[in-house]
Structure formats: C-alpha cells, structure tokens
C-alpha cells in the first residue's frame, strides 16, 4: 500500500526511517544500524576513512525509500530482509583473495592502530601531562580508553594476521 508522499519524503531524510515507514522494518533497521555504526566509529576515532560510507549509506537510503514506494505501483514484491542477508561474504573473500593477503591486511591494520595512537592520543596526552600531571591523569587516561582499545585491537589483529601462514 502506498503511503503519503509528503511523509515518505520527510522520513527519507533519516537513514532507514523511510523504509520503516513503508513497512520494511528489517531493511530500515539494517540501514539505520550501518549508518549509526559508521557515525559512532568516526566520532570515536576521528579517522576520515570512516566518514566515506556515511553519505553513500545516506543517499542509498534516500533513493531506496522511493524505490520501495514505486514498487507498490508496479506491483513488484520486494522482500523485507536485512541488507546484509543478500551480502555473500564468501564471494568477497574470494575476490579479495584474503587468505593470500593476510600479511598485507595485517600491516594495514597495524598502521591504522599506530595512526590512531600517534595522531589522536599521544599529542593530546603529552599536552595534558605537561600542565597538571596529577589532577588530570585519571581524566586524561579515561578519555582515551576507547581510542586506545580500538587501536590496540587493530594492532593485535594485524600482528596475528601477519604471523599466520
């Protein structure tokens, strides 16, 4: 059933909301989760690489809302699935040849982790420690827990991938 065009237009500006408004809850929720996850990662680590998917997901969501709306007039039946259900991980793994490129992927992950530490953590940490060493130490360390954890996880995964054969 076609919904109100004005409300469809308004909901299409929120990633996933337009799909949910039209009854495609799984599809809308998956778009909302993807958009929120990339926004949260970018907000946490401030690496410009993680902002690239945001406009892509946003634009996809906007036009997908109207694709769903137009499919009602054509009497096409679009299944309500999570968008990652249609994503075949084996074909991506084979096309990227991940098993042969583990060292390269590991090196990239190590560099991402080091980049986070060097660009986001160390400069601010050294600045903070010069001013008020004792009083700001706990605040400083607590504010860097998330970026340190992400950087450490990236480095550990990268080293493990480099070490595997």
N, C-alpha and C positions, 0 to 999 in steps of 0.2 A: 504494500500500500504506500502510495506517495505521501510524503509528509509536506508540511507547509514549507514553501520555498524560502521565505524570509528566515524562519527558524533554522532551516537547513544551512543557509548561508551564514547565519550567526554562529552556529555550532561548528561549522567547518573551520573557523579560525582557531579552535582549540584542538590540538592533535588528538585524534581518537574520539572526540565528542560527537562529531558529525556521524561517524559510523554507529556509535551507540544510540544516538537519537533515532536512527533509522532501524534499530533493532539488531544490529550486528555487534553484539556485546563482546564476543571473543576477539573479533577483528579490531574493534575500537580499543579494547583494553590492551591488546598487544602493542598497538601503535603508541598508546599513552605510556606504557612501561618502557618501550625503547627510547622514546623522546626524553622521558624523565631520567632514565639511567645515564644517557649521554650528557644531559644537562648537569646531573649530580657529579659525574666523573670530571667534567670540565670545571665545574665550580670548585671541586676539591683540589685538583692538581694543577689547574691553570695551564694546561698544555694546549696550544692552539689546534693540534691534530684532532682533539676530541670535540671540537665545535663544528667540524666539517659535516658530520652526519645530521646535525640539528636542522639546517634548512632543507636538506634532502628529505628527511622524515616529515617535516612540516609541510612542504609542498606536495609530497606524496599523499599525505593525509587530506589536504585540502581538495585535491582533484579526485581522490578515491571516493570522497563523500558524494561528489556529483556523479561519478561513475555508477555508484550504487543507486543513486536516485534515478538516473536514466535507465538503469537496467529494469526497473519496475515497469516503465512504459514499453519496453521491448519484450517484456515477459521473460527475460533471462533469469535463471535462478543462480544466484551467487551463494556459495556455501559460507556459513559463518564459522570460520576456523581461525585459530591463532595464526598470524602470518608466518611464524617460524615452523609451522607444521608442513608447509609446502617447501621449506628450505632443506635440500638434500646435502647433508654435511659430507657424505662420502664423495660426492662429485666434486665438491670444493676441495676436499683433501687431496683427491687425485689430480685435479687441475693445478693446484698449487705445489704438488709434489712435496708435501710437508714432511714425509718420512725421510726424504733425502736432504731437506733443507733445515733440519733441526738446529744445526750449528748456527746458520745464518739467523734464524728466528731467535735463537738464544742470545746471540750477540746484539740483535736489535733490542730485545727486552732488557738486557743489561744496560745498554746505552740509554734507554728510556728511564730506567731507575736511577742511573747516575745523573741524568739531566734533571730529574725532579729534585734530587738532593742538592746538586750544585746550583741550580737556578732559583729554586724556591726556598730551600731550607737553610743552607749554610750562610748566605749573605744576611738574612734577617736574624739568624741565630747569633752570628758574630756581632752584629749591631746591638742586639738586645743584651748580650753578655757584657759589652763594654760599658753600658750605662748603669744598670742596677743588677749586679750579679746575683745576690742572694734573694732579693724580693721578687724578681721577675723570672727566676729559673724555673719554678714549677709552672707558672703561666706559659712561659716560652715552650717548655717541653710538652705541655698538654696541647698547645695549639698546633704542634707538629706531629702529633701521633698518627693522624690519618695519612698525611703525605708520606711519612716515614714508613708506615705499614705497606702502603701501595708500592713505594719504591723498593722496599726490602723484598716483597713478594715478587715483584717483577725481576729483580736481580737473582733471587733464588731459583725461580722457574727458568730463567735464562741460563744460569750455570748448569742446572740439571739437564736442560736440553743440549747444551754444548757437550757435556760429559757422556751422553748416551751415544750408542753406535747403532 
